[in-house]
């Protein structure tokens, strides 16, 4: 056990040294690699390893190093939580590791501190309960967290308070170093030394993925249940087909041509939000109907066929919205939100396909969760490897030049800044060809700030695409 403590101490110090006064970049990949190497070294050959989660975590950390954007950071955070839960319950499916992982990340370090204090502390009537100390420490930690949040808010809201704090001469290592060190202890303990399983076990599902037929024996109301379900799904299928045919004819009739931008915004924005609600309600309704008795009574096949037809109708509605969102992007340009619409639609199609399998195989909601979550995690990690900022900029500039109109530089300049070389080249081409004239002062200020800030970064905060863009900005 001593070697485990040495690993935790060393990794905590490495975390602090890598992230103190640094932004996420190469340090994220280095720490993740060392963490996984430590796990492999500490466990014997017979121990089970969640290699799939290891790989996804390393890929997400690599995307932080390559692009350092919000999507890559979010991907890494989610995979870290999944690994934390997976290390506590090695035999549990990846889909059910997220919630225990979140609790474990927060409580693993305090739990180990309390466990140590419980062994050392003696009272007159015997040893103090470690659970009692744990919850007291957790309460203190929560209070400290809330106070820290308000401290940071007041620091930015009050100039007087900010000046007072700045007058305090903190000696190195200062308070921020200790906070980073504490965060490193939380992260390291979350992976190498989980909190008590008695606490986390309540977050793991205990029932089977199969629907138990013994709970749903023949009941006098079974015929009524079949009748209601049949009538409902027939009506919903008819309604869906009418909506699908009318919307498809509207799109194919050429009505969408030569419309103003507000028209495209209306048909996509309102259509997508309505579709989001309808798909969620459809899934909820199908879960309600096929989570119990209806799977084991005569006449179920007829309702199941109607449900399958409704799922197919919903998928076609999603594909049609996918196409309309493409028209919206073609007319008004690509943005992160419009790309996000495509991702939601893809997630909906995957969810409906898994829902079909759930109904066909008489499974419950745990089956659907176990199947969908790993797919969503994989898509999240793969998506973080796409240079979205460059893709959005290249597409919008190419479309603007093709149509002979001015590109929306205000939007493109407010991205992370790794596209500035593309904007600079576009503006120079536009002025040379006398297509458009831009006031280049704002762009020049942005470029100067970018060229100043990136070289000042330490190697620990190195982000590959920033240095690549900086090279392209050189005369």
Wavefront OBJ file of the C-alpha trace (Angstrom):
o trace
v 0.000 0.000 0.000
v 2.934 2.356 0.548
v 3.757 2.368 -3.155
v 0.186 3.507 -3.872
v 0.618 6.457 -1.518
v 3.892 7.355 -3.230
v 2.206 7.304 -6.612
v -0.617 9.540 -5.341
v 1.807 12.015 -3.814
v 4.025 12.172 -6.898
v 1.093 12.538 -9.306
v -0.452 15.273 -7.142
v 2.805 17.247 -7.219
v 3.171 16.640 -10.970
v -0.380 17.924 -11.505
v 0.384 21.118 -9.581
v 3.641 21.682 -11.489
v 1.959 21.078 -14.829
v -1.139 23.240 -14.315
v 0.018 26.049 -11.992
v -0.497 29.337 -13.894
v -1.072 27.356 -17.085
v -4.012 26.813 -19.419
v -4.954 23.325 -20.643
v -2.777 22.032 -23.447
v 0.160 19.645 -23.550
v -0.034 19.364 -19.737
v -3.403 17.606 -20.023
v -1.966 14.925 -22.285
v 1.133 14.468 -20.096
v -0.865 14.092 -16.877
v -3.378 11.691 -18.458
v -0.585 9.524 -19.839
v 1.193 9.377 -16.462
v -2.094 8.552 -14.729
v -2.842 5.622 -17.012
v 0.750 4.367 -16.831
v 0.429 4.446 -13.037
v -2.779 2.403 -13.195
v -1.133 -0.210 -15.395
v 1.947 -0.379 -13.137
v -0.024 -0.607 -9.895
v -2.394 -3.363 -10.986
v -1.195 -6.929 -11.373
v -1.564 -8.880 -14.593
v -4.735 -10.603 -13.427
v -6.526 -7.315 -12.737
v -9.132 -6.113 -15.174
v -8.415 -2.861 -16.962
v -11.003 -0.598 -18.676
v -8.815 -0.238 -21.764
v -11.641 1.286 -23.809
v -11.964 4.143 -21.304
v -8.165 4.502 -21.156
v -8.095 4.962 -24.932
v -10.994 7.442 -25.000
v -9.433 9.489 -22.186
v -6.075 9.639 -23.993
v -7.795 10.614 -27.237
v -9.712 13.411 -25.523
v -6.492 14.604 -23.841
v -4.768 14.563 -27.236
v -7.586 16.712 -28.659
v -6.977 19.235 -25.850
v -3.326 19.400 -26.917
v -4.234 19.708 -30.602
v -7.063 22.250 -30.407
v -7.586 23.331 -26.784
v -11.207 24.347 -27.453
v -14.278 23.997 -25.259
v -15.440 20.791 -26.945
v -12.124 19.003 -26.333
v -12.075 20.161 -22.698
v -15.663 19.012 -22.167
v -14.825 15.663 -23.764
v -11.836 15.209 -21.437
v -13.863 16.171 -18.345
v -16.609 13.655 -19.160
v -14.143 10.829 -19.871
v -12.239 11.570 -16.662
v -15.475 11.183 -14.681
v -16.281 7.952 -16.521
v -12.818 6.552 -15.717
v -13.255 7.544 -12.068
v -16.478 5.550 -11.865
v -15.067 2.683 -13.892
v -12.119 2.279 -11.510
v -14.536 2.019 -8.573
v -16.668 -0.619 -10.355
v -14.477 -2.422 -12.896
v -17.190 -4.910 -13.871
v -19.859 -2.255 -14.396
v -20.759 -1.134 -17.944
v -19.270 2.156 -19.081
v -22.742 3.714 -19.325
v -23.377 3.376 -15.592
v -19.990 4.720 -14.461
v -20.714 8.418 -14.966
v -22.785 9.209 -11.866
v -20.612 7.161 -9.455
v -17.603 8.742 -11.164
v -18.862 12.264 -10.493
v -19.500 11.530 -6.813
v -16.216 9.650 -6.560
v -14.262 12.574 -8.069
v -15.702 14.912 -5.443
v -15.509 12.618 -2.439
v -12.540 10.237 -2.946
v -9.900 12.557 -1.463
v -12.025 13.707 1.539
v -12.986 10.085 2.150
v -9.343 8.999 2.359
v -8.532 11.914 4.681
v -11.441 10.967 6.924
v -10.436 7.318 6.869
v -6.953 8.296 8.020
v -8.365 10.581 10.735
v -10.736 7.844 11.877
v -7.823 5.506 12.475
v -5.882 8.102 14.460
v -8.678 9.732 16.417
v -9.778 8.149 19.681
v -12.636 9.291 21.876
v -13.554 8.455 25.438
v -16.243 6.016 24.291
v -14.164 4.516 21.523
v -13.241 5.425 17.984
v -15.230 8.188 16.282
v -17.267 6.983 13.320
v -15.388 7.630 10.082
v -18.689 8.194 8.249
v -19.570 10.959 10.714
v -16.196 12.656 10.176
v -16.535 12.184 6.439
v -19.862 13.994 6.209
v -18.595 16.789 8.461
v -15.565 17.219 6.225
v -17.753 17.111 3.130
v -19.957 19.830 4.648
v -16.885 21.951 5.371
v -15.661 21.403 1.821
v -19.015 22.531 0.406
v -18.942 25.685 2.544
v -15.388 26.447 1.414
v -16.382 25.955 -2.231
v -19.350 28.337 -1.980
v -17.247 30.950 -0.171
v -14.526 30.653 -2.816
v -17.050 31.143 -5.656
v -18.414 34.318 -4.043
v -14.856 35.460 -3.265
v -13.992 35.294 -6.982
v -17.240 37.032 -7.956
v -16.656 39.875 -5.485
v -13.038 40.108 -6.637
v -14.222 40.984 -10.142
v -17.252 43.030 -9.059
v -15.559 45.367 -6.559
v -12.534 47.441 -7.522
v -11.897 48.291 -3.869
v -11.953 44.664 -2.761
v -9.708 43.714 -5.692
v -7.192 46.401 -4.682
v -7.276 45.153 -1.075
v -6.564 41.576 -2.164
v -3.746 42.719 -4.449
v -2.054 44.565 -1.584
v -1.656 41.290 0.314
v 1.827 39.973 -0.410
v 1.513 36.221 -0.816
v 4.835 34.432 -0.723
v 5.441 31.670 -3.257
v 3.905 29.210 -3.412
v 0.803 31.433 -3.185
v -2.814 30.510 -2.566
v -3.422 29.577 -6.215
v -0.623 27.021 -6.105
v -2.201 25.371 -3.060
v -5.589 25.363 -4.769
v -4.080 23.644 -7.825
v -2.332 21.180 -5.519
v -5.664 20.448 -3.813
v -7.346 19.959 -7.190
v -4.547 17.569 -8.139
v -5.171 15.575 -4.964
v -8.860 15.292 -5.849
v -8.109 14.155 -9.416
v -5.426 11.665 -8.394
v -7.471 10.086 -5.598
v -10.531 9.859 -7.853
v -8.658 7.441 -10.122
v -6.169 5.678 -7.834
v -8.119 5.420 -4.589
v -11.908 5.567 -4.792
v -14.316 6.457 -2.017
v -16.035 3.664 -0.103
v -18.098 1.422 -2.350
v -20.843 1.430 0.265
v -21.470 5.053 -0.661
v -21.153 4.673 -4.449
v -23.069 1.396 -4.688
v -26.401 3.191 -4.284
v -25.764 4.892 -7.649
v -25.392 1.625 -9.559
v -28.468 -0.078 -11.078
v -29.374 -3.329 -9.350
v -32.103 -4.746 -11.581
v -31.707 -6.779 -14.767
v -32.038 -5.326 -18.264
v -34.764 -7.882 -19.029
v -38.372 -7.072 -18.212
v -39.562 -9.667 -15.677
v -42.779 -11.298 -16.980
v -43.688 -12.519 -13.465
v -44.506 -8.967 -12.468
v -46.968 -8.595 -15.333
v -49.313 -11.587 -15.309
v -52.598 -11.560 -17.188
v -54.822 -8.784 -15.883
v -58.534 -7.995 -16.509
v -57.592 -4.634 -18.062
v -55.210 -6.155 -20.625
v -57.718 -5.935 -23.495
v -58.378 -2.273 -22.707
v -54.664 -1.576 -22.609
v -54.239 -3.164 -26.064
v -57.205 -1.220 -27.431
v -55.913 2.113 -26.140
v -52.393 1.475 -27.424
v -53.593 0.380 -30.877
v -55.859 3.401 -31.343
v -53.192 5.810 -30.065
v -50.401 4.545 -32.295
v -52.674 4.417 -35.373
v -53.598 8.065 -34.795
v -49.978 9.076 -34.224
v -48.827 7.279 -37.359
v -51.489 8.984 -39.471
v -50.568 12.377 -38.021
v -46.837 11.774 -38.584
v -47.389 10.702 -42.204
v -49.519 13.791 -42.917
v -46.854 16.066 -41.387
v -44.065 14.290 -43.260
v -45.795 14.390 -46.660
v -46.859 18.030 -46.332
v -43.405 19.147 -45.149
v -41.654 17.152 -47.874
v -43.894 18.582 -50.586
v -43.240 22.068 -49.206
v -39.476 21.561 -49.444
v -39.542 19.960 -52.907
v -41.962 22.495 -54.394
v -39.274 25.165 -54.632
v -40.934 27.382 -52.035
v -37.618 27.631 -50.214
v -35.905 29.358 -53.103
v -35.141 33.105 -53.038
v -36.427 33.623 -49.506
v -35.079 36.198 -47.066
v -32.821 35.085 -44.149
v -35.585 35.398 -41.537
v -37.606 32.789 -43.434
v -34.846 30.190 -43.187
v -34.293 31.055 -39.532
v -37.976 30.541 -38.820
v -38.425 27.189 -40.528
v -35.303 25.745 -38.900
v -35.380 27.278 -35.415
v -39.066 26.689 -34.780
v -38.976 23.348 -36.545
v -35.981 22.086 -34.574
v -37.359 23.080 -31.178
v -40.708 21.512 -31.997
v -38.916 18.403 -33.211
v -36.847 18.229 -30.003
v -40.029 18.240 -27.906
v -41.829 15.771 -30.179
v -38.946 13.266 -30.244
v -38.503 13.430 -26.454
v -42.249 12.933 -25.940
v -42.247 10.091 -28.459
v -39.434 8.321 -26.607
v -41.136 8.859 -23.247
v -44.427 7.500 -24.583
v -42.766 4.419 -26.076
v -40.891 3.787 -22.826
v -44.143 4.005 -20.849
v -46.015 1.610 -23.122
v -43.265 -0.970 -23.541
v -41.713 -1.007 -20.075
v -44.172 -3.452 -18.526
v -47.292 -5.584 -19.024
v -47.909 -4.855 -22.705
v -44.867 -6.970 -23.651
v -46.508 -10.163 -22.316
v -50.169 -10.025 -23.314
v -51.926 -11.234 -26.491
v -52.005 -8.686 -29.276
v -48.643 -7.166 -28.443
v -47.202 -7.772 -31.932
v -49.769 -5.497 -33.544
v -48.920 -2.616 -31.202
v -45.202 -3.263 -31.656
v -45.549 -3.008 -35.450
v -47.405 0.278 -35.065
v -44.664 1.498 -32.710
v -41.980 0.518 -35.229
v -43.829 2.442 -37.937
v -43.989 5.512 -35.687
v -40.255 5.253 -34.980
v -39.597 5.165 -38.744
v -41.812 8.227 -39.250
v -39.894 10.096 -36.553
v -36.576 9.168 -38.184
v -37.799 10.512 -41.545
v -38.905 13.749 -39.852
v -35.421 14.062 -38.334
v -33.748 13.462 -41.719
v -35.958 16.135 -43.280
v -34.978 18.589 -40.556
v -31.349 17.622 -41.149
v -31.784 18.664 -44.788
v -33.521 21.943 -43.856
v -30.701 22.794 -41.475
v -28.310 22.238 -44.387
v -30.309 24.745 -46.448
v -30.118 27.190 -43.555
v -26.330 26.837 -43.400
v -26.033 27.165 -47.168
v -27.947 30.455 -47.123
v -26.743 32.071 -43.879
v -23.407 30.426 -43.168
v -22.104 27.851 -40.732
v -22.034 28.449 -36.969
v -21.384 26.266 -33.939
v -25.085 26.284 -33.040
v -26.119 25.104 -36.488
v -23.548 22.302 -36.309
v -24.961 21.477 -32.867
v -28.400 21.020 -34.452
v -26.949 18.317 -36.693
v -25.453 16.588 -33.676
v -28.754 16.646 -31.806
v -30.513 15.152 -34.826
v -27.859 12.414 -35.084
v -28.226 11.647 -31.374
v -32.017 11.435 -31.833
v -31.711 8.929 -34.689
v -29.358 6.771 -32.614
v -31.737 6.972 -29.649
v -34.720 5.893 -31.772
v -32.794 2.944 -33.250
v -31.796 1.774 -29.753
v -35.416 2.250 -28.666
v -36.524 -0.034 -31.495
v -34.084 -2.720 -30.289
v -35.311 -2.285 -26.720
v -38.936 -2.874 -27.742
v -38.115 -5.765 -30.085
v -36.080 -7.598 -27.421
v -38.392 -6.884 -24.448
v -35.687 -4.927 -22.622
v -36.037 -2.138 -20.090
v -34.576 1.364 -19.897
v -31.232 0.100 -18.512
v -30.602 -1.660 -21.816
v -31.177 1.577 -23.735
v -28.810 3.518 -21.463
v -26.078 0.872 -21.675
v -26.226 0.861 -25.471
v -26.530 4.582 -26.177
v -24.052 6.154 -23.718
v -20.884 4.490 -25.126
v -21.937 5.512 -28.661
v -22.466 9.115 -27.549
v -19.106 9.151 -25.744
v -17.339 7.818 -28.822
v -18.976 10.475 -31.034
v -18.032 13.166 -28.503
v -14.364 12.156 -28.482
v -14.129 11.786 -32.267
v -15.826 15.161 -32.754
v -13.260 16.863 -30.537
v -10.614 15.995 -33.158
v -12.328 18.121 -35.777
v -10.842 21.645 -36.169
v -14.297 23.226 -36.111
v -13.016 26.785 -36.005
v -10.994 26.310 -39.186
v -13.809 24.367 -40.882
v -16.428 27.019 -40.086
v -14.140 29.821 -41.249
v -13.121 28.100 -44.493
v -16.733 27.277 -45.361
v -18.103 30.755 -44.652
v -15.324 32.542 -46.505
v -15.593 30.223 -49.525
v -19.374 30.691 -49.694
v -19.032 34.477 -49.386
v -16.501 34.620 -52.216
v -18.601 32.325 -54.393
v -21.709 34.471 -53.886
v -19.785 37.756 -54.117
v -21.030 38.980 -50.723
v -19.308 40.136 -47.539
v -18.509 37.408 -45.019
v -19.602 37.873 -41.404
v -16.185 38.769 -40.000
v -17.670 39.914 -36.679
v -18.751 36.352 -35.895
v -15.560 34.749 -37.232
v -13.294 37.140 -35.299
v -15.036 36.230 -32.037
v -13.975 32.589 -32.301
v -10.838 31.402 -30.493
v -8.472 33.245 -32.829
v -6.812 30.283 -34.512
v -8.476 31.345 -37.767
v -6.934 34.828 -37.935
v -4.522 33.897 -40.726
v -7.500 32.837 -42.852
v -9.338 36.101 -42.147
v -6.237 38.146 -42.926
v -5.754 36.409 -46.277
v -9.461 36.814 -47.109
v -9.462 40.538 -46.366
v -6.334 41.036 -48.488
v -7.918 39.148 -51.391
v -11.156 41.107 -51.085
v -9.387 44.461 -51.186
v -7.151 43.414 -54.070
v -10.080 42.208 -56.162
v -12.240 45.195 -55.138
v -15.000 42.818 -54.096
v -15.500 44.136 -50.578
v -13.896 46.675 -48.354
v -13.376 45.966 -44.650
v -12.214 48.185 -41.857
v -9.130 46.169 -40.925
v -8.367 47.975 -37.667
v -10.293 45.520 -35.460
v -8.747 42.532 -37.243
v -5.241 44.004 -36.959
v -5.670 44.608 -33.214
v -6.859 41.031 -32.812
v -3.860 39.693 -34.749
v -1.365 41.794 -32.749
v -2.851 40.557 -29.438
v -2.767 36.953 -30.687
v 0.861 37.246 -31.830
v 1.775 38.632 -28.426
v -0.150 36.175 -26.224
v 0.708 32.840 -27.847
v 4.540 33.117 -27.615
v 4.216 34.073 -23.943
v 2.699 30.668 -23.139
v 4.844 28.080 -21.387
v 5.439 24.720 -23.103
v 3.029 23.158 -20.596
v 0.164 25.139 -22.138
v 1.240 24.346 -25.686
v -1.661 23.947 -28.132
v -0.646 22.696 -31.557
v -3.130 24.648 -33.667
v -2.201 27.953 -31.995
v 1.432 27.602 -32.991
v 0.456 26.479 -36.495
v -1.755 29.553 -36.929
v 0.990 31.764 -35.545
v 3.383 30.462 -38.210
v 0.865 31.321 -40.946
v 0.527 34.869 -39.602
v 4.216 35.590 -40.080
v 4.967 37.874 -43.057
l 1 2 3 4 5 6 7 8 9 10 11 12 13 14 15 16 17 18 19 20 21 22 23 24 25 26 27 28 29 30 31 32 33 34 35 36 37 38 39 40 41 42 43 44 45 46 47 48 49 50 51 52 53 54 55 56 57 58 59 60 61 62 63 64 65 66 67 68 69 70 71 72 73 74 75 76 77 78 79 80 81 82 83 84 85 86 87 88 89 90 91 92 93 94 95 96 97 98 99 100 101 102 103 104 105 106 107 108 109 110 111 112 113 114 115 116 117 118 119 120 121 122 123 124 125 126 127 128 129 130 131 132 133 134 135 136 137 138 139 140 141 142 143 144 145 146 147 148 149 150 151 152 153 154 155 156 157 158 159 160 161 162 163 164 165 166 167 168 169 170 171 172 173 174 175 176 177 178 179 180 181 182 183 184 185 186 187 188 189 190 191 192 193 194 195 196 197 198 199 200 201 202 203 204 205 206 207 208 209 210 211 212 213 214 215 216 217 218 219 220 221 222 223 224 225 226 227 228 229 230 231 232 233 234 235 236 237 238 239 240 241 242 243 244 245 246 247 248 249 250 251 252 253 254 255 256 257 258 259 260 261 262 263 264 265 266 267 268 269 270 271 272 273 274 275 276 277 278 279 280 281 282 283 284 285 286 287 288 289 290 291 292 293 294 295 296 297 298 299 300 301 302 303 304 305 306 307 308 309 310 311 312 313 314 315 316 317 318 319 320 321 322 323 324 325 326 327 328 329 330 331 332 333 334 335 336 337 338 339 340 341 342 343 344 345 346 347 348 349 350 351 352 353 354 355 356 357 358 359 360 361 362 363 364 365 366 367 368 369 370 371 372 373 374 375 376 377 378 379 380 381 382 383 384 385 386 387 388 389 390 391 392 393 394 395 396 397 398 399 400 401 402 403 404 405 406 407 408 409 410 411 412 413 414 415 416 417 418 419 420 421 422 423 424 425 426 427 428 429 430 431 432 433 434 435 436 437 438 439 440 441 442 443 444 445 446 447 448 449 450 451 452 453 454 455 456 457 458 459 460 461 462 463 464 465 466 467 468 469 470 471 472 473 474 475
